[in-house]
Amino acid sequence: MLLGALVGGLIGLRSLEPSFIAGNGGKWVRPENDYIAYLVAWNYYIVDDWRWPLFDLPAMGYPEGGSVLFNDALPLASLPTKLLYKAAGVRLNPFGWWIFLTYVLQGAMAARLACAVGVRSLWASAAVAVLAVVNTSFASRMGHTALSSHFLLLWALALHFESLRRGRARIWEYTLLLSLTILVNSYLFAMVLAFQVATFFALWLRRQLPLRDLGSAAAGMAGVAAIGVAAGYGVFLSSPSTMKSQGFGLYSWNLVGLLVPPRGIFGYFAGVVRDGTHGQYEGESWIGLGSLTVLVLSVLLAPRQILQSVRRYWVFVAVLLAFAVYAASNLVYAGSVLVLHYPLPQFVIDLGNYFRATGRFIWPLAYSLMVLPLALIFRTRAAFIAIPVAMLGAYMQLDEGLPGLSYRRTITMQASEDLIETPRVDGWLHQHRRIFQYPSWACGGLGGSKRTWGNREANRELQVQLAAARAGLPTNSVYTSRMLKHCPTEFEWVQNPQLEDGVLYLLSPETVATSPTLTALARSNACVTLDWTIACSRMWALIAEEAASRSRAAPPANPPAPAANKGKRD
């Protein structure tokens, strides 16, 4: 594991710029897209009072409020940094450190998985670390800080095999793993939990699950549930409809995404479509050219042992296949071709929409195909065969992945463009107590029809949210993974738009142009028109009225001089 961690750390240092890791430079100076969402929630969280549930944020997206959980703002790291801020007033951005840590732990847990299936080789440990770190499933998720914590999946796979090999469940470690995972990401928690259940089921089939272990597991799950409720996941019980989104069947896995190289093989398959729904980037899971080479060689070198392993660990294989079926959804694509469509009842689709990005559930299968074939070769073939295979696989994986490593280092060095004239907006924020944006992000946003995810309009609006969060001002507008905003209530404001004291109003130019009441407001002395918003404040109107009043009361600036000889002329 130490060797795997070292390999992962070296690749992480190659991929990430140091000031990005430290959290105070590079992209963090002025981030974009999801990076902004994480910082928004984190900035609100550390300055907020202590609440119950722990991660609720009433100021973020008022009046409905928000949560660290549903902004993927890494509760596990946000909590200690809040303690630090409360104790010492220090803002320590945890996200860069966490991303680097995922590289380290990704390598360590890949090596542990190889050990868990009986391989004791430094060559194998180093090679599987390379395969598990330099691949699309992991590397492409850097922008999703919490979701990129794939070491938790590798940890769960290792625990499964360790438990089966020793004939006893590692209950305390499973409890620790689940406790940590529920404070990282709900998708990863669902996958880890499934492997814990699979482990217990497999041990039960082998008559290796005593009642005392079941009691310990139940106590552990009660503790994990308590952590979930404390964090805020109780909303799944109190208001489940708010946690449901849309996208089942859209954000799925394309069958070619796992084993077909994006650049093709010797010129073949290079033009294969990998996204048949325009949402299957969620299931992009190319295991890497080195991993594919090792997989093919394992089939050639040890076909009988592969079949024996499938029969022996059929519960594990069944879970992987179940995840693959769910990842593909009921609209199964191979390239651009819809190869299978089977209808599902609406209630099943509604359940699926709680984890709408089903393509992510292909990751356990992807990591199994990266690590286990090489481990099998080391177990079944002599070192003079296994070591060259490991070296070849690691070399090919690195050679293919180097451009991606360089690209990621470049983007972590770059701050994006200032799209909101930050000094001016910061000055406005310090003059007010809260922000009201109309429409809010969930109800149309400042960009209106011109806004698409990732473009200038979207990032401009996100920069406003980050400026508000850094200033600690409540805002009604926030981008989050679960939209809680009740737009009909918000739309009532436009019928009689009154300005309140201490509130900065940001209006969409597109919406103002179609609303007579907002058009009249925008023409008043309470508003300032910019290219991207109309900003209004009652304070500005009062200042303008006072200035006008003083102007009317004051004598003329250049009064006529009195006539000194007026009496003589008379």
Secondary structure, 3 states (H helix, E strand, C coil): CHHHHHHHHHHHHHHCCHHHHHCCCHHHHCCCCHHHHHHHHHHHHHHCCCCCCCCEECCECCCCCEECHHHCCCHHHHHHHHHHHHHHCCCCCCHHHHHHHHHHHHHHHHHHHHHHCCCCCHHHHHHHHHHHHCCHHHHCCCCCCCCCCCHHHHHHHHHHHHHHHHCCCCHHHHHHHHHHHHCCCHHHHHHHHHHHHHHHHHHHHCCCCCHHHHHHHHHHHHHHHHHHHHHCCCHHHHCHHHHCCCCCCCCCCCHHHCCCCCCCECCECCCCCCCCCCCHHHHCCCCCHHHHHHHHHHHHHCHHHHHHHHHHCHHHHHHHHHHHHHHHCCEEEECCEEEEECCCCHHHHHHHHHHCCHHHHHHHHHHHHHHHHHHHHHHHCCHHHHHHHHHHHHHHHHHHHHHHHHHHHHHHHCCCCCCCCHHHHHHHHCCCCEEEEECCHHHCCCCHHHCCCCCHHHHHHHHHHHHHHHHCCCECCCCCCCCCCCHHHHHHHHHCCCCCCCEEEEECHHHHHCCHHHHHHHCCCCEEECCCCEEECHHHHHHHHHHHHHHHHCCCCCCCCCCCCHHHHC
